[in-house]
Amino acid sequence: MHVDQKCSLNRTHQKENTLADSQQLRSTDGNIVVQTCPLCFAVGVNEFFEDWRTYLQCSRCRLVFVPPRDHVSHSGEKLHYDRHENSPHDDAYRNFLSRMFDPMQERLASGGWGLDFGAGPGPTLSKMFAEAGHTMQMFDPFYAPNHSVFLQQYDFITATEVFEHLRRPRYELERLWRCLRPGGILGLMTKRVLDQDAFSTWHYKQDPTHICFAAEQTFEWLAELWNAELIVAGDDVVLLQKST
């Protein structure tokens, strides 16, 4: 039986505020003068592509991201998600999620304790893991905003088709990483940036709620930051395993 362990709230609260405030550099009058990378906070950011909005790329971690001025509103974001028709009864959707489920499941001990982050309006992956004998928690900022899940620790955490929606990726990913037990695994499923030519015709960027696009080098940077093992489990799935 797993005993839930609380995260260190005082220490992490201060760190979270620092992460949240470090995404943009401001002059003394409060105006933004430099756009920094929302993942690694580097100031070496260059224009990558432009269509109906601007895309910037970090020269350090290779993240491609949409600056805040081009983000859809929170209400518009939820309206977009409300149109999703994902269901645990949809075999095609289960097959899609198996790209995350299969490589994660084969690395887990039986009876694990897991969190599905960004479960959406039709939570399915958590049900698949529960059917396999794991105890699951869920979080979604719109549909399951239970912040108490971040007071626990887990053997594994999944975030499928979530990374690309993150306004503050460093804050969110650090929060998840702190809630992993030693040896735990964070699974991220998101399509990856290849190059500018592929990006120019990429359907993935047409979704107005997609604002954060990782390259493989982005996950290599994260693995180095966390001293984690990086497992590239597919074209759109990576697993990051915490050291013991």
C-alpha positions in Angstrom: 0.0 0.0 0.0 1.3 3.4 -0.9 1.5 6.2 1.7 0.9 9.6 0.2 3.6 12.1 1.0 3.0 15.8 1.1 5.2 18.1 -0.9 7.1 20.8 0.9 4.6 23.7 0.5 6.6 26.6 1.9 9.6 25.9 -0.3 7.7 25.1 -3.4 5.4 28.1 -3.1 8.3 30.5 -3.2 9.9 28.7 -6.1 6.7 28.6 -8.1 6.3 32.4 -7.7 9.9 32.8 -9.0 9.2 30.6 -12.0 6.0 32.4 -12.8 7.6 35.9 -12.6 10.7 35.0 -14.6 9.1 34.6 -18.0 9.4 38.2 -19.0 11.9 40.9 -18.2 10.5 44.3 -17.3 11.9 47.7 -17.2 11.4 49.9 -14.1 8.2 51.4 -15.5 6.7 47.9 -15.8 6.9 47.6 -19.6 8.1 44.3 -21.1 11.4 44.9 -22.8 12.7 41.3 -23.4 10.7 38.2 -24.1 12.3 35.2 -22.4 11.8 31.5 -23.0 8.9 30.3 -20.8 10.6 26.9 -20.2 14.3 27.6 -19.6 14.1 31.4 -19.1 16.9 32.1 -21.6 16.9 35.5 -23.3 18.2 34.1 -26.6 14.9 34.0 -28.3 14.5 34.5 -32.1 11.5 34.7 -34.4 10.9 31.2 -35.9 7.7 31.6 -38.0 4.8 33.9 -38.5 1.3 33.4 -39.9 -1.8 34.7 -38.1 0.4 34.8 -35.0 4.0 34.9 -34.1 6.2 31.9 -33.1 9.5 32.3 -31.3 12.2 29.8 -30.7 14.6 29.5 -27.8 18.2 29.1 -28.8 19.0 27.1 -25.6 16.2 24.5 -25.2 14.8 24.8 -28.8 11.3 25.3 -27.5 9.0 27.0 -30.1 6.3 29.1 -28.4 3.6 31.7 -29.0 4.1 34.9 -27.0 1.4 35.9 -24.5 0.0 38.6 -26.7 -1.2 36.0 -29.1 -2.8 33.6 -26.6 -6.5 32.9 -26.7 -8.4 33.9 -23.6 -9.1 31.5 -20.9 -12.8 31.5 -21.7 -12.1 30.9 -25.4 -9.8 28.1 -24.4 -12.5 26.3 -22.4 -15.0 26.8 -25.2 -12.6 25.1 -27.6 -12.2 22.1 -25.2 -15.9 21.9 -24.6 -16.2 20.8 -28.3 -14.0 17.8 -27.8 -15.9 14.5 -27.9 -13.4 12.1 -26.3 -14.8 9.2 -24.4 -13.5 6.1 -22.6 -16.1 4.2 -24.6 -14.4 5.2 -27.9 -12.0 2.4 -29.0 -10.3 4.7 -31.5 -9.5 7.2 -28.7 -8.2 4.4 -26.5 -6.0 3.2 -29.3 -4.6 6.7 -29.7 -3.8 6.9 -25.9 -2.2 3.5 -26.1 0.9 5.3 -27.5 1.4 6.6 -23.9 -0.3 3.7 -22.0 1.8 0.8 -23.5 5.4 2.1 -22.9 4.4 3.5 -19.5 2.6 0.3 -18.4 5.5 -2.0 -19.3 7.8 0.0 -17.0 5.5 0.1 -13.9 5.2 -2.2 -11.0 1.8 -3.6 -10.3 -0.5 -1.5 -8.1 1.1 1.9 -8.8 -0.2 5.3 -7.7 -0.6 7.6 -10.7 -1.8 11.1 -11.7 -3.3 12.0 -15.1 -2.6 15.7 -15.6 -4.9 17.5 -18.0 -7.5 14.8 -18.2 -10.0 16.9 -20.2 -13.8 16.6 -20.4 -13.7 12.8 -21.2 -11.1 11.3 -18.9 -9.9 8.0 -20.5 -6.2 7.3 -19.8 -6.8 7.3 -16.1 -9.5 4.7 -16.6 -7.1 2.5 -18.7 -4.5 2.6 -15.9 -7.2 1.9 -13.3 -8.3 -1.1 -15.3 -4.7 -2.3 -15.3 -4.7 -2.2 -11.4 -3.3 1.2 -10.6 -4.8 3.8 -8.3 -5.4 7.0 -10.2 -5.9 10.7 -9.5 -6.9 13.3 -12.1 -6.4 17.0 -12.5 -7.6 19.4 -15.2 -7.8 23.2 -14.7 -11.2 23.3 -16.3 -12.9 20.0 -15.6 -11.2 18.5 -12.5 -9.6 21.5 -10.7 -8.6 19.5 -7.6 -5.4 21.1 -6.4 -5.1 18.7 -3.5 -3.5 16.2 -6.0 -0.3 18.3 -5.8 0.0 17.5 -2.1 0.7 13.9 -2.9 3.5 11.9 -4.5 3.1 9.4 -7.4 4.9 6.5 -9.1 3.9 7.9 -12.4 2.3 11.0 -14.0 0.9 11.3 -17.5 0.2 14.4 -19.5 -1.1 13.5 -23.0 -1.7 16.3 -25.5 -1.2 18.8 -22.7 2.3 20.2 -23.2 1.3 22.2 -26.3 -1.4 24.1 -24.3 0.8 25.2 -21.4 1.1 29.0 -20.9 3.8 28.4 -18.2 5.5 25.2 -19.0 8.3 25.5 -16.5 6.0 26.1 -13.7 3.6 23.2 -14.6 6.4 20.7 -15.3 8.4 21.5 -12.2 5.2 21.1 -10.1 4.6 17.7 -11.6 8.3 16.7 -11.2 8.2 17.5 -7.5 5.3 15.2 -7.0 7.1 12.2 -8.4 8.6 9.7 -6.1 12.3 8.7 -6.6 12.3 6.3 -9.6 9.0 7.7 -10.8 8.2 8.4 -14.4 6.7 11.5 -16.1 5.1 10.7 -19.5 4.6 13.5 -22.0 2.7 13.0 -25.2 2.9 15.9 -27.7 3.9 16.2 -31.3 7.5 17.5 -31.9 8.9 20.4 -33.9 11.2 19.2 -36.7 12.3 22.3 -38.7 10.9 25.5 -40.2 9.9 23.9 -43.5 7.8 21.2 -41.8 6.4 23.8 -39.3 5.2 26.1 -42.1 2.6 23.5 -43.2 2.1 21.8 -39.9 -1.6 21.3 -39.0 -0.7 21.1 -35.3 0.0 24.8 -35.0 -3.4 25.7 -36.5 -5.1 24.9 -33.2 -5.4 28.4 -31.4 -4.9 26.7 -28.0 -1.6 25.2 -29.1 1.1 27.6 -27.9 4.0 25.5 -26.9 5.9 23.2 -29.2 8.8 21.0 -28.1 11.7 19.7 -30.2 13.5 16.5 -29.1 16.3 18.8 -27.8 13.8 20.4 -25.5 13.3 17.1 -23.7 17.0 16.5 -23.7 17.4 19.9 -21.9 14.7 18.9 -19.3 16.4 15.5 -18.7 19.7 17.3 -18.1 18.0 19.9 -15.8 16.5 17.1 -13.7 19.3 14.6 -14.0 16.6 12.3 -15.4 16.7 9.4 -17.8 15.1 10.3 -21.1 13.2 7.6 -22.9 12.0 8.5 -26.4 9.1 6.0 -26.7 7.7 7.2 -30.0 7.3 10.1 -32.4 5.2 12.0 -29.9 5.9 10.3 -26.6 8.8 10.7 -24.1 9.2 9.4 -20.6 11.4 11.1 -18.1 12.4 8.8 -15.2 13.5 10.3 -11.9 16.8 9.1 -10.3 16.5 6.9 -7.2 
